[in-house]
Amino acid sequence: MTTELTFDELAALMKSAAGLTVKPEDLAGRREATFADYGLDSLGLLGIVGELENRLGRSLPNDAERSKTPHDFLDLVNTVPTTGA
């Protein structure tokens, strides 16, 4: 995984954590679409947050699991400073 989470990686996480197949270009192109629009509920998003925390070896902000859209989620996750990577 790159330093910044991309729409490709988020789509892969949605598939692995919640079983949802979403095209990365759909995530990128539909700025106002919510996770619910893609069929992802709060439990699925919590699974994505947990998977990311395991991969990164650090906690994400508490607000990450309350993000409404993929764009908001990426903006939040990608602004968290890395520690000692």
VOMAR-432167 format. One record per residue (C-alpha): residue number from 1; residue in one letter; x, y, z. Coordinates in pm, 1 decimal, m for minus. Layout:
# VOMAR-432167
atom n:NUM; res:a; X:X; Y:Y; Z:Z
...
//
This chain:
# VOMAR-432167
atom n:1; res:m; X:0.0; Y:0.0; Z:0.0
atom n:2; res:t; X:120.4; Y:348.0; Z:m80.0
atom n:3; res:t; X:166.6; Y:623.2; Z:177.9
atom n:4; res:e; X:m166.1; Y:776.4; Z:78.9
atom n:5; res:l; X:m476.5; Y:563.3; Z:56.0
atom n:6; res:t; X:m612.0; Y:566.5; Z:m299.4
atom n:7; res:f; X:m954.4; Y:492.1; Z:m443.8
atom n:8; res:d; X:m810.8; Y:164.9; Z:m580.9
atom n:9; res:e; X:m705.4; Y:59.3; Z:m232.9
atom n:10; res:l; X:m1033.3; Y:173.0; Z:m78.1
atom n:11; res:a; X:m1227.8; Y:m31.6; Z:m334.7
atom n:12; res:a; X:m1011.9; Y:m335.3; Z:m248.9
atom n:13; res:l; X:m1077.8; Y:m278.8; Z:122.3
atom n:14; res:m; X:m1451.1; Y:m252.9; Z:57.8
atom n:15; res:k; X:m1429.7; Y:m589.5; Z:m118.9
atom n:16; res:s; X:m1220.2; Y:m763.7; Z:147.2
atom n:17; res:a; X:m1385.2; Y:m614.4; Z:456.9
atom n:18; res:a; X:m1746.8; Y:m595.6; Z:342.5
atom n:19; res:g; X:m1775.6; Y:m808.4; Z:30.0
atom n:20; res:l; X:m1874.3; Y:m511.3; Z:m187.2
atom n:21; res:t; X:m1744.3; Y:m481.6; Z:m541.1
atom n:22; res:v; X:m1706.6; Y:m117.0; Z:m635.5
atom n:23; res:k; X:m1506.7; Y:27.9; Z:m922.3
atom n:24; res:p; X:m1241.4; Y:274.0; Z:m803.1
atom n:25; res:e; X:m1341.4; Y:516.6; Z:m1079.7
atom n:26; res:d; X:m1698.1; Y:517.2; Z:m943.1
atom n:27; res:l; X:m1566.7; Y:608.6; Z:m598.5
atom n:28; res:a; X:m1351.6; Y:884.9; Z:m746.0
atom n:29; res:g; X:m1611.7; Y:1021.3; Z:m984.4
atom n:30; res:r; X:m1911.5; Y:1040.5; Z:m753.2
atom n:31; res:r; X:m1792.4; Y:1295.0; Z:m498.8
atom n:32; res:e; X:m2123.4; Y:1329.7; Z:m313.1
atom n:33; res:a; X:m2208.2; Y:957.0; Z:m306.8
atom n:34; res:t; X:m2216.7; Y:816.2; Z:45.2
atom n:35; res:f; X:m2089.7; Y:481.1; Z:161.8
atom n:36; res:a; X:m2457.4; Y:386.6; Z:206.7
atom n:37; res:d; X:m2512.2; Y:455.3; Z:m165.6
atom n:38; res:y; X:m2258.8; Y:178.0; Z:m232.1
atom n:39; res:g; X:m2423.7; Y:m55.2; Z:19.6
atom n:40; res:l; X:m2162.2; Y:m12.0; Z:291.1
atom n:41; res:d; X:m2303.0; Y:24.2; Z:641.4
atom n:42; res:s; X:m2131.9; Y:152.2; Z:955.6
atom n:43; res:l; X:m2018.4; Y:m196.9; Z:1054.7
atom n:44; res:g; X:m1853.4; Y:m243.4; Z:715.5
atom n:45; res:l; X:m1676.8; Y:90.8; Z:748.7
atom n:46; res:l; X:m1560.7; Y:m7.1; Z:1096.2
atom n:47; res:g; X:m1411.2; Y:m321.0; Z:941.6
atom n:48; res:i; X:m1225.6; Y:m109.3; Z:685.5
atom n:49; res:v; X:m1092.2; Y:118.2; Z:959.6
atom n:50; res:g; X:m974.0; Y:m185.1; Z:1158.4
atom n:51; res:e; X:m804.3; Y:m337.9; Z:854.5
atom n:52; res:l; X:m627.7; Y:m10.5; Z:777.6
atom n:53; res:e; X:m512.6; Y:27.6; Z:1136.4
atom n:54; res:n; X:m367.0; Y:m323.7; Z:1124.0
atom n:55; res:r; X:m190.0; Y:m255.3; Z:794.3
atom n:56; res:l; X:m54.6; Y:80.5; Z:903.7
atom n:57; res:g; X:31.4; Y:m20.8; Z:1260.1
atom n:58; res:r; X:m133.8; Y:290.3; Z:1400.7
atom n:59; res:s; X:m473.6; Y:421.5; Z:1499.6
atom n:60; res:l; X:m685.3; Y:630.9; Z:1268.1
atom n:61; res:p; X:m883.2; Y:928.4; Z:1397.7
atom n:62; res:n; X:m1210.4; Y:841.4; Z:1571.9
atom n:63; res:d; X:m1391.8; Y:1038.4; Z:1302.8
atom n:64; res:a; X:m1275.6; Y:793.1; Z:1033.6
atom n:65; res:e; X:m1550.1; Y:543.9; Z:1115.2
atom n:66; res:r; X:m1810.1; Y:819.3; Z:1094.3
atom n:67; res:s; X:m1711.4; Y:940.5; Z:746.8
atom n:68; res:k; X:m2012.8; Y:962.6; Z:519.0
atom n:69; res:t; X:m1844.6; Y:955.7; Z:178.3
atom n:70; res:p; X:m1537.8; Y:784.7; Z:33.5
atom n:71; res:h; X:m1394.9; Y:1129.4; Z:m45.0
atom n:72; res:d; X:m1435.4; Y:1242.9; Z:317.1
atom n:73; res:f; X:m1278.4; Y:917.7; Z:436.4
atom n:74; res:l; X:m973.5; Y:951.8; Z:211.1
atom n:75; res:d; X:m932.3; Y:1319.4; Z:299.6
atom n:76; res:l; X:m933.0; Y:1234.3; Z:670.1
atom n:77; res:v; X:m713.8; Y:924.6; Z:650.0
atom n:78; res:n; X:m459.7; Y:1089.3; Z:419.6
atom n:79; res:t; X:m414.2; Y:1392.1; Z:644.9
atom n:80; res:v; X:m315.2; Y:1185.6; Z:949.8
atom n:81; res:p; X:59.3; Y:1214.5; Z:1000.3
atom n:82; res:t; X:251.0; Y:887.8; Z:990.8
atom n:83; res:t; X:464.6; Y:799.5; Z:1289.2
atom n:84; res:g; X:802.2; Y:644.9; Z:1242.6
atom n:85; res:a; X:717.4; Y:447.6; Z:930.0
//
